[in-house]
Amino acid sequence: MGVSSNESIELCIFDLRRGQHEGQELDKILFFFPAGLPFSKQLSVIGLSEGLITFTRIFSPEAACEVIEAERHSHVFYEAEPDIWMVMVVEKSNDSEPIWRDDALRKVLKEIHLLFVMFHGSVRAMLEKEPGGELTRRHLYSFIMDYLRACKTRSPWDNCCCDFLVGKKLVLPSFRECLKERGTVQMLTIGREAAIEVQSLVRVLESSAGNTPCYSLILFQDLLVSTTLSPDDTINLFTYAVLRLTPHALSSGASSWSYLRKGSTASNVATESNMAYPSSISENLYGSSDITPGEDNHYHVVRPLQSDKWSKGKDGYLVTDLWGAEVGTWVFATPTVLLQQTGEKMYLCVYQHRSLTLMLLIPVSSIPNGEQGVSAVKQKVLENASLKILKVEEKLSKGWGGENAYHVSGYRYLLVDGDRNVSRASPATKVTTLTKESLLAMNRLRQEVELEKNRAKLDSSNCEKDLEMCIRAKNNAWVISRVTRGKELYMVLEKANETVLYASDAVEKFSDRYCNGTFSLD
C-alpha cells in the first residue's frame, strides 16, 4: 500500500505537439492531478517538465528522460507515446531514507497507459479523431481517477491494503511494496495431471468458437494458470482480471485498496470526485466524469475500472452495463478490448466457476451478427466445456496450498523472471511482519540495483551483467539482491546470524531448493 504523508504529488499528461503558440498553452494539458490547482500552476509544472525533457535530449537524444532529482522534488517521466508524456512530481520527505522508488512510480504510469490503450486505443489516435481534445480529456480523467480508486491488491489475502482518505491526497506505492513487482503476472504452480487437464480445457475453449481464431486466459484465485495471449497482452488482461473480475475482486467491491484515500461513506467519495474540478473553467477544459448514456451518446465515456459494475449471472458468465446496451434492446453490450500485439478489437467473455475464472477473447470482425453471435459462442462453451471446467477447478482446489502456499519459513523474498514477466513473492501477510527499517533498506537496495541495470543498458557491450548486493540494515537484518541472466532475487533475513557468510549461505540454500540453483554462486 502507500503511506500517509504530507508530501505533495502531482500527476500530469501533456502533448508536446499541442499548445505551441501564445494563448494556446492550455491545449497541451490532457490530464492534471490535482485538477483544482490554478492553471498557472499546472502550466508551470508542465513547462518545467517540457524544459527538462528538451534539455536532456541534447545529451541523450536516443534515450528518453526518466528521472530528474532536484533538492526538494523528484520528477518521474514516462513517454507513453511519441511526444505524449506522463510526469509525476513527488515532493521529497524529511526521512533520511527515500520512501519512494522511481522505477515503481514509472511502472504505475506505464500500467495506467497500457490499460487505457487496451480499452480506448492510443491517446494520439483519439486526438487525431477529435483535434479539440475534449473527448480525450474526458476519457483520461474518468479512466485515471477510476484507476486511482481501483483495487490493486495482488492477492486475496493482501491485508496490507485499506481504504484511505485524507482530504484529496494521492497515496502511491512506497517502500512497503518493495517486495512486489508491478507489470508481472503471478503464476499458479500445478502438477503434471492438472496441467494436462488445463491444456485439454484450453483446446475445448478454442474449438467452441468454430473456425474463429480466439484466445483464452485462465486464472485460479488471483493466479495465472494458462494463457494463449502474447506476454504483453497477458499482463494487461491479468491486471484487469485481478482488479475487477476474479472472485476476490467481485467480493471486495468498492471497499478495497485505492491510490486515492477515500472516506468511510459513499458521500465522501462523491465529494472528493466533485472537488477534483471545483471551478467552472476546469469543467470546460476537462469535462465532467459523471456522464450517463442517455445524456449524449457522442460523449458517452466507457469506464471499465468503475467499481461494483461486474456481477455473476445465472449461467456463470460475468455481466456488466459499463459498455451500454445493444441498440434497440435491453441486452448489455459485450465488453471489448484492443490487443496490444495486433491492435485487433476483441470481445471479452468471462466465465466463472468457484475460484476459476476463464477469459475468452473473440475477434469482433469474426462475429458479423454482433451480440447474437457472441451469445451463440458462449452457449457453445457451456455445452462443450462445462464438465472440464468442473474437473479443472476441482483438481486445482485440491492442490492449492492456501494463502501461505508460497511462504518459505525464515525468508521474505521476491523472485522476478524478467524474460517471462513473471514474479513470485512472500505472502503479503508475512511481509507485513517486517520492520520499517528492513523495508526501507530493501527499498534502497532495489533503487541501487535499478541504477546498475540502467547503466548496463547504456553500456555499448549491451551484455547482461551478474550482480550481487548485500546491505546490513539498522536493525541488523540482512537485505540481499542477486541478479543473473534476466532473473532477480530480493531477500530480507531479519533473524540472520551476525556474519555475512551465514546470510550468503541462507541465500544459497533458497536458490538450490526453490530456484534450481539459478542464484547459486558455484
LUMDOGU-437717 format. One line per 10 residues: number of its first residue (from 1); for each residue y, z, x of C-alpha. Coordinates in Angstrom, 2 decimals, always signed. Layout:
NUM> Y:Z:X ~ ... .
% end
This chain:
1> +0.00:+0.00:+0.00 ~ +3.63:+0.02:+1.02 ~ +5.61:+3.09:+1.86 ~ +8.58:+4.56:+0.10 ~ +11.54:+4.36:+2.38 ~ +15.28:+3.97:+2.41 ~ +15.14:+0.71:+4.36 ~ +16.64:-2.28:+2.56 ~ +14.66:-5.51:+2.22 ~ +15.97:-8.94:+1.27 .
11> +13.77:-11.92:+0.43 ~ +15.14:-15.43:+0.03 ~ +14.09:-19.08:-0.22 ~ +16.53:-21.85:+0.61 ~ +16.59:-25.60:+1.22 ~ +18.34:-26.81:+4.36 ~ +18.84:-30.26:+2.81 ~ +20.97:-28.93:-0.04 ~ +24.47:-27.49:-0.22 ~ +25.77:-29.11:+2.95 .
21> +29.23:-29.89:+1.51 ~ +32.06:-27.45:+0.87 ~ +31.90:-25.95:-2.59 ~ +28.18:-26.73:-2.97 ~ +26.80:-23.90:-0.85 ~ +25.07:-22.20:-3.80 ~ +22.86:-25.27:-4.28 ~ +20.76:-24.31:-1.27 ~ +19.72:-20.94:-2.77 ~ +16.38:-21.29:-4.57 .
31> +15.44:-17.60:-4.75 ~ +17.00:-14.34:-3.66 ~ +15.89:-10.74:-3.99 ~ +17.65:-8.57:-4.95 ~ +19.36:-11.16:-7.12 ~ +22.03:-8.67:-8.16 ~ +23.71:-8.96:-4.76 ~ +27.06:-10.80:-4.83 ~ +26.71:-14.48:-3.99 ~ +28.95:-13.93:-0.97 .
41> +26.32:-11.54:+0.43 ~ +23.46:-13.91:-0.45 ~ +25.23:-16.80:+1.28 ~ +25.93:-14.57:+4.28 ~ +22.22:-13.75:+4.69 ~ +21.18:-17.38:+4.25 ~ +23.97:-18.63:+6.51 ~ +22.86:-16.29:+9.30 ~ +19.24:-17.34:+8.81 ~ +20.21:-21.01:+8.91 .
51> +22.18:-20.42:+12.10 ~ +19.23:-18.66:+13.76 ~ +16.88:-21.48:+12.77 ~ +19.24:-24.12:+14.16 ~ +19.85:-22.17:+17.37 ~ +16.17:-21.53:+18.12 ~ +15.32:-25.19:+17.52 ~ +17.44:-26.04:+20.56 ~ +14.98:-24.19:+22.80 ~ +11.80:-24.80:+20.80 .
61> +12.07:-27.96:+18.69 ~ +8.31:-28.17:+18.09 ~ +7.62:-24.53:+17.20 ~ +9.41:-23.11:+14.17 ~ +11.25:-19.80:+14.43 ~ +9.02:-16.92:+13.29 ~ +10.75:-13.62:+14.05 ~ +14.17:-12.54:+15.30 ~ +14.56:-8.88:+16.26 ~ +18.11:-7.53:+16.02 .
71> +19.24:-3.97:+16.67 ~ +19.12:-2.91:+13.03 ~ +17.11:-5.65:+11.30 ~ +14.04:-7.82:+11.67 ~ +14.30:-11.39:+10.38 ~ +10.89:-12.83:+9.46 ~ +10.81:-16.61:+8.95 ~ +8.28:-18.93:+7.34 ~ +8.87:-22.67:+6.96 ~ +6.86:-23.18:+3.79 .
81> +7.62:-26.90:+3.58 ~ +9.79:-29.17:+5.73 ~ +13.33:-27.70:+5.57 ~ +12.34:-25.20:+2.86 ~ +12.43:-21.75:+4.39 ~ +11.32:-18.33:+3.22 ~ +13.04:-15.45:+5.00 ~ +12.55:-11.71:+4.78 ~ +15.20:-9.44:+6.26 ~ +13.92:-5.90:+6.83 .
91> +16.11:-3.01:+7.89 ~ +14.50:-1.07:+10.71 ~ +13.51:+2.52:+10.10 ~ +14.58:+5.50:+12.15 ~ +10.97:+6.23:+13.11 ~ +10.02:+5.86:+16.76 ~ +7.09:+3.65:+15.73 ~ +7.67:+0.49:+13.64 ~ +6.23:+0.79:+10.14 ~ +6.23:-2.97:+9.51 .
101> +4.22:-5.66:+11.27 ~ +5.89:-9.05:+11.48 ~ +2.69:-11.06:+11.11 ~ +1.72:-9.11:+7.97 ~ +5.11:-9.84:+6.40 ~ +4.84:-13.55:+7.27 ~ +1.44:-13.66:+5.62 ~ +2.98:-12.25:+2.44 ~ +5.46:-15.15:+2.46 ~ +2.67:-17.63:+3.15 .
111> +0.50:-16.25:+0.35 ~ +3.37:-16.46:-2.15 ~ +3.93:-20.12:-1.28 ~ +0.26:-21.13:-1.30 ~ -0.33:-19.55:-4.71 ~ +2.86:-21.10:-6.08 ~ +1.81:-24.58:-4.94 ~ -1.68:-24.10:-6.39 ~ -0.18:-23.62:-9.85 ~ +3.08:-25.57:-9.78 .
121> +2.89:-28.07:-6.94 ~ +5.20:-28.22:-3.94 ~ +8.78:-26.98:-4.13 ~ +10.04:-30.26:-2.67 ~ +8.27:-32.30:-5.36 ~ +9.85:-30.14:-8.07 ~ +13.31:-30.61:-6.56 ~ +12.83:-34.37:-6.38 ~ +11.87:-34.49:-10.06 ~ +14.83:-32.32:-11.07 .
131> +17.56:-32.52:-8.38 ~ +19.73:-29.92:-10.12 ~ +17.19:-27.26:-9.11 ~ +17.45:-25.14:-12.27 ~ +13.81:-25.55:-13.26 ~ +12.65:-24.95:-9.68 ~ +14.64:-21.71:-9.52 ~ +13.19:-20.52:-12.83 ~ +9.66:-21.24:-11.66 ~ +10.20:-19.50:-8.33 .
141> +11.91:-16.48:-9.86 ~ +9.26:-15.93:-12.54 ~ +6.37:-16.52:-10.15 ~ +7.61:-14.37:-7.28 ~ +8.67:-11.47:-9.48 ~ +5.25:-11.55:-11.17 ~ +3.61:-11.67:-7.74 ~ +5.59:-8.69:-6.51 ~ +4.35:-6.71:-9.51 ~ +0.80:-8.03:-9.25 .
151> -2.27:-6.04:-8.31 ~ -3.17:-6.79:-4.70 ~ -6.00:-4.30:-4.40 ~ -8.74:-5.96:-2.37 ~ -11.41:-3.60:-3.64 ~ -12.02:-1.85:-6.96 ~ -12.10:+1.44:-5.07 ~ -8.86:+0.87:-3.17 ~ -7.23:+4.02:-4.47 ~ -4.53:+3.94:-1.81 .
161> -2.70:+1.80:-4.36 ~ -0.46:+3.22:-7.06 ~ +2.45:+2.47:-9.34 ~ +5.80:+2.80:-7.69 ~ +9.42:+2.52:-8.92 ~ +12.42:+3.94:-7.20 ~ +15.30:+2.00:-8.62 ~ +14.65:-1.64:-7.74 ~ +13.24:-1.15:-4.27 ~ +10.84:-3.68:-2.82 .
171> +7.92:-1.99:-1.11 ~ +5.85:-4.16:+1.23 ~ +2.70:-3.75:+3.35 ~ +3.23:-1.15:+6.03 ~ +1.25:+0.48:+8.82 ~ -1.07:+1.92:+6.16 ~ -2.51:-1.58:+5.69 ~ -3.19:-2.16:+9.38 ~ -6.96:-2.28:+8.74 ~ -6.66:-5.13:+6.23 .
181> -6.21:-8.85:+6.79 ~ -4.34:-10.94:+4.24 ~ -5.30:-14.61:+3.98 ~ -9.03:-13.97:+4.35 ~ -11.94:-13.52:+1.97 ~ -14.36:-10.62:+1.85 ~ -18.00:-11.71:+1.61 ~ -20.96:-10.00:-0.03 ~ -23.96:-9.73:+2.29 ~ -27.10:-10.82:+0.45 .
191> -30.78:-11.22:+1.30 ~ -32.78:-14.44:+1.51 ~ -34.21:-14.26:-2.01 ~ -30.82:-13.61:-3.57 ~ -29.31:-16.46:-1.53 ~ -31.93:-18.88:-2.86 ~ -31.18:-17.81:-6.44 ~ -27.44:-18.22:-5.88 ~ -27.91:-21.70:-4.44 ~ -30.07:-22.66:-7.41 .
201> -27.35:-21.43:-9.78 ~ -24.72:-23.48:-7.93 ~ -26.80:-26.65:-8.37 ~ -27.17:-25.97:-12.10 ~ -23.43:-25.40:-12.49 ~ -22.65:-28.69:-10.78 ~ -25.25:-30.62:-12.78 ~ -23.84:-29.25:-16.05 ~ -20.75:-31.40:-15.53 ~ -22.91:-34.53:-15.55 .
211> -21.61:-37.24:-13.23 ~ -18.28:-35.45:-12.91 ~ -17.72:-34.02:-9.41 ~ -16.85:-30.34:-9.70 ~ -16.55:-27.23:-7.55 ~ -17.60:-23.63:-8.02 ~ -16.72:-20.19:-6.72 ~ -18.92:-17.14:-7.40 ~ -17.84:-13.52:-6.94 ~ -19.67:-10.23:-7.33 .
221> -17.29:-7.33:-7.92 ~ -14.33:-8.37:-5.70 ~ -16.50:-10.01:-3.04 ~ -17.23:-13.69:-2.49 ~ -20.84:-14.78:-2.92 ~ -20.65:-18.58:-2.84 ~ -18.12:-21.42:-2.68 ~ -18.24:-25.21:-2.62 ~ -14.48:-25.49:-2.07 ~ -12.65:-26.10:+1.20 .
231> -11.76:-22.94:+3.19 ~ -8.08:-23.11:+2.20 ~ -8.80:-23.62:-1.49 ~ -11.42:-20.87:-1.36 ~ -8.83:-18.39:-0.07 ~ -6.31:-19.35:-2.76 ~ -8.78:-19.12:-5.66 ~ -10.36:-15.95:-4.27 ~ -6.93:-14.33:-4.01 ~ -6.11:-15.22:-7.60 .
241> -9.50:-14.04:-8.83 ~ -9.04:-10.61:-7.23 ~ -5.54:-10.45:-8.67 ~ -6.31:-11.39:-12.24 ~ -9.90:-12.42:-13.05 ~ -12.55:-10.04:-11.71 ~ -13.79:-7.17:-13.92 ~ -11.69:-4.73:-11.93 ~ -8.56:-6.87:-12.32 ~ -9.11:-7.16:-16.07 .
251> -9.64:-3.43:-16.49 ~ -6.76:-2.31:-14.28 ~ -4.16:-4.33:-16.20 ~ -0.52:-3.51:-15.65 ~ -1.20:-0.07:-14.19 ~ -2.17:-1.48:-10.82 ~ -0.63:-1.81:-7.37 ~ +2.65:-3.62:-7.08 ~ +5.22:-4.51:-4.44 ~ +7.92:-3.53:-6.94 .
261> +7.93:+0.13:-7.71 ~ +7.55:+0.43:-11.46 ~ +8.39:+3.21:-13.85 ~ +5.97:+5.24:-15.92 ~ +6.62:+3.29:-19.09 ~ +6.83:-0.33:-20.14 ~ +10.52:+0.09:-20.90 ~ +11.17:+0.93:-17.27 ~ +9.52:-2.31:-16.17 ~ +11.62:-4.29:-18.61 .
271> +14.75:-2.55:-17.43 ~ +14.01:-3.47:-13.83 ~ +13.40:-7.08:-14.82 ~ +16.63:-7.29:-16.75 ~ +18.59:-5.61:-13.99 ~ +17.36:-8.13:-11.42 ~ +20.05:-10.59:-12.51 ~ +22.76:-8.37:-14.02 ~ +25.57:-10.91:-14.16 ~ +26.03:-14.00:-16.28 .
281> +26.79:-16.09:-13.23 ~ +23.36:-15.18:-11.82 ~ +21.77:-16.21:-15.11 ~ +23.46:-19.59:-14.78 ~ +22.02:-20.10:-11.30 ~ +18.51:-18.72:-11.71 ~ +17.93:-18.81:-15.45 ~ +16.02:-16.21:-17.39 ~ +12.35:-15.46:-16.86 ~ +11.85:-14.41:-20.47 .
291> +11.21:-17.89:-21.86 ~ +8.81:-18.48:-24.72 ~ +7.09:-21.78:-25.51 ~ +8.93:-22.07:-28.79 ~ +12.41:-21.91:-27.30 ~ +12.49:-25.05:-25.20 ~ +9.39:-26.91:-24.16 ~ +11.32:-28.64:-21.40 ~ +11.99:-25.30:-19.73 ~ +8.74:-23.55:-20.58 .
301> +7.56:-21.82:-17.42 ~ +3.86:-21.10:-16.97 ~ +3.48:-17.64:-15.43 ~ -0.12:-17.37:-14.15 ~ +0.42:-13.99:-12.48 ~ +1.59:-12.15:-15.58 ~ -0.48:-9.03:-16.20 ~ -2.65:-8.38:-19.26 ~ -2.86:-12.08:-20.11 ~ -6.56:-12.69:-19.46 .
311> -9.37:-11.39:-21.65 ~ -13.09:-11.98:-22.06 ~ -14.17:-14.00:-25.08 ~ -17.35:-13.52:-27.11 ~ -19.05:-16.37:-25.26 ~ -18.37:-14.77:-21.86 ~ -15.57:-17.15:-20.85 ~ -12.20:-15.70:-19.93 ~ -9.31:-16.89:-22.10 ~ -5.54:-16.79:-21.72 .
321> -2.49:-18.10:-23.55 ~ -0.49:-18.49:-20.34 ~ -0.82:-22.28:-20.38 ~ +0.14:-22.51:-24.06 ~ -1.93:-24.28:-26.71 ~ -3.12:-27.84:-27.10 ~ -0.54:-29.88:-29.02 ~ -1.07:-29.64:-32.78 ~ -3.78:-26.96:-32.54 ~ -4.26:-23.23:-32.10 .
331> -6.65:-23.83:-29.19 ~ -5.45:-22.24:-25.94 ~ -4.96:-24.82:-23.21 ~ -7.41:-24.54:-20.31 ~ -5.68:-23.36:-17.11 ~ -5.16:-25.95:-14.38 ~ -4.73:-25.66:-10.62 ~ -3.99:-28.06:-7.77 ~ -6.40:-28.21:-4.85 ~ -4.68:-27.80:-1.51 .
341> -7.07:-30.11:+0.33 ~ -6.89:-33.10:-2.02 ~ -3.91:-32.40:-4.30 ~ -6.21:-33.08:-7.26 ~ -5.46:-31.34:-10.56 ~ -8.43:-29.32:-11.81 ~ -9.35:-27.47:-14.99 ~ -10.19:-23.84:-14.20 ~ -13.03:-22.41:-16.32 ~ -14.01:-18.79:-15.67 .
351> -17.21:-17.17:-16.94 ~ -18.06:-13.51:-16.50 ~ -21.26:-11.51:-16.89 ~ -21.00:-7.86:-15.94 ~ -19.96:-7.80:-12.25 ~ -20.47:-11.54:-11.74 ~ -17.52:-13.94:-12.02 ~ -18.08:-17.71:-11.96 ~ -15.18:-20.11:-11.46 ~ -15.85:-23.76:-12.27 .
361> -13.26:-26.39:-11.33 ~ -13.43:-29.78:-13.07 ~ -11.12:-32.75:-12.28 ~ -8.62:-33.29:-15.10 ~ -8.90:-37.04:-14.54 ~ -12.62:-36.96:-15.34 ~ -12.17:-35.41:-18.81 ~ -10.49:-38.11:-20.93 ~ -10.61:-36.17:-24.20 ~ -8.92:-33.00:-22.93 .
371> -9.90:-29.64:-24.41 ~ -12.76:-31.15:-26.38 ~ -14.34:-32.44:-23.18 ~ -13.79:-29.14:-21.36 ~ -15.42:-27.28:-24.26 ~ -18.45:-29.56:-24.02 ~ -18.86:-28.83:-20.29 ~ -18.54:-25.08:-20.89 ~ -21.19:-25.24:-23.60 ~ -23.49:-27.19:-21.28 .
381> -23.10:-24.49:-18.64 ~ -24.14:-21.83:-21.16 ~ -27.20:-23.84:-22.18 ~ -28.35:-24.62:-18.65 ~ -27.28:-21.64:-16.56 ~ -27.37:-18.52:-18.78 ~ -30.78:-17.30:-17.59 ~ -29.97:-17.98:-13.95 ~ -26.67:-16.12:-14.29 ~ -28.52:-13.09:-15.67 .
391> -31.05:-13.25:-12.84 ~ -28.45:-13.59:-10.09 ~ -26.35:-10.72:-11.43 ~ -29.43:-8.51:-11.66 ~ -30.51:-9.29:-8.09 ~ -27.05:-8.74:-6.65 ~ -26.64:-5.47:-8.55 ~ -29.95:-4.14:-7.23 ~ -29.00:-4.99:-3.66 ~ -25.43:-3.71:-3.93 .
401> -24.74:-0.60:-1.89 ~ -21.73:+0.54:-3.89 ~ -18.22:+1.34:-2.79 ~ -19.30:+2.52:+0.65 ~ -21.68:-0.36:+1.31 ~ -19.83:-1.39:+4.48 ~ -18.89:+2.08:+5.71 ~ -20.08:+2.97:+9.22 ~ -20.08:+6.69:+9.88 ~ -17.59:+7.75:+12.55 .
411> -15.80:+4.39:+12.61 ~ -12.76:+2.99:+10.85 ~ -12.73:-0.72:+11.56 ~ -11.57:-4.22:+10.70 ~ -13.55:-7.35:+11.58 ~ -11.85:-10.75:+11.34 ~ -13.51:-14.13:+11.80 ~ -10.54:-16.46:+12.20 ~ -12.66:-19.61:+12.25 ~ -14.18:-18.86:+8.84 .
421> -11.20:-16.93:+7.40 ~ -13.48:-14.01:+6.58 ~ -12.82:-10.30:+7.09 ~ -14.67:-7.04:+6.58 ~ -13.25:-3.55:+6.82 ~ -13.99:+0.09:+6.27 ~ -13.64:+1.06:+2.58 ~ -10.07:+1.95:+1.70 ~ -11.16:+5.42:+0.62 ~ -12.33:+6.03:+4.20 .
431> -9.24:+4.52:+5.81 ~ -7.03:+6.94:+3.86 ~ -8.65:+9.81:+5.78 ~ -6.98:+8.61:+8.99 ~ -3.86:+10.41:+10.16 ~ -0.45:+8.77:+10.19 ~ -0.46:+8.86:+14.00 ~ -3.69:+6.86:+14.15 ~ -2.43:+4.26:+11.68 ~ +0.90:+3.86:+13.46 .
441> -0.91:+3.40:+16.77 ~ -3.18:+0.74:+15.25 ~ -0.17:-0.99:+13.73 ~ +1.48:-1.12:+17.16 ~ -1.75:-2.33:+18.76 ~ -2.08:-5.18:+16.27 ~ +1.53:-6.17:+16.92 ~ +0.75:-6.40:+20.64 ~ -2.39:-8.45:+20.00 ~ -0.45:-10.88:+17.83 .
451> +2.16:-11.32:+20.57 ~ -0.57:-12.09:+23.09 ~ -2.22:-14.57:+20.71 ~ +1.11:-16.34:+20.16 ~ +1.68:-16.56:+23.92 ~ -1.79:-18.06:+24.31 ~ -0.98:-20.71:+21.68 ~ +2.10:-21.75:+23.64 ~ +0.09:-21.91:+26.86 ~ -0.31:-25.51:+27.99 .
461> -4.00:-24.92:+28.69 ~ -4.47:-24.28:+24.94 ~ -7.67:-22.33:+25.52 ~ -8.68:-19.17:+23.71 ~ -8.49:-16.06:+25.84 ~ -10.61:-12.97:+25.51 ~ -8.54:-9.86:+25.01 ~ -9.16:-6.12:+25.06 ~ -6.61:-3.39:+24.39 ~ -7.01:+0.35:+24.09 .
471> -4.40:+2.96:+23.14 ~ -4.62:+6.75:+23.11 ~ -2.66:+7.87:+20.06 ~ -0.50:+11.01:+19.89 ~ -3.31:+12.79:+18.06 ~ -5.75:+11.81:+20.87 ~ -7.52:+9.21:+18.73 ~ -8.69:+6.02:+20.42 ~ -7.31:+2.81:+18.95 ~ -9.13:-0.26:+20.24 .
481> -9.00:-4.03:+19.87 ~ -11.28:-6.75:+21.19 ~ -10.66:-10.46:+20.64 ~ -13.12:-13.16:+21.66 ~ -13.95:-16.71:+20.56 ~ -11.89:-16.62:+17.37 ~ -13.21:-13.23:+16.27 ~ -11.31:-9.95:+16.27 ~ -12.38:-6.31:+16.10 ~ -9.97:-3.42:+15.46 .
491> -11.24:+0.14:+15.53 ~ -9.97:+3.71:+15.23 ~ -12.04:+6.58:+16.65 ~ -10.46:+9.90:+15.72 ~ -13.39:+12.05:+16.80 ~ -14.00:+10.32:+20.10 ~ -14.65:+12.17:+23.37 ~ -11.86:+12.70:+25.88 ~ -12.84:+9.75:+28.06 ~ -12.14:+6.06:+27.56 .
501> -15.71:+5.43:+28.69 ~ -17.01:+7.23:+25.62 ~ -14.77:+5.16:+23.35 ~ -15.84:+1.93:+25.06 ~ -19.49:+2.87:+24.64 ~ -18.92:+3.52:+20.92 ~ -17.46:+0.02:+20.54 ~ -20.45:-1.48:+22.39 ~ -22.87:+0.25:+20.03 ~ -20.94:-1.00:+16.99 .
511> -20.85:-4.54:+18.38 ~ -24.56:-4.63:+19.15 ~ -25.61:-3.20:+15.79 ~ -23.20:-4.87:+13.37 ~ -21.77:-7.92:+15.19 ~ -24.79:-9.35:+17.04 ~ -23.19:-8.34:+20.32 ~ -20.15:-10.58:+19.81 ~ -17.74:-7.99:+21.21 ~ -20.01:-6.59:+23.93 .
521> -18.69:-6.82:+27.47 ~ -22.06:-7.63:+29.05 .
% end
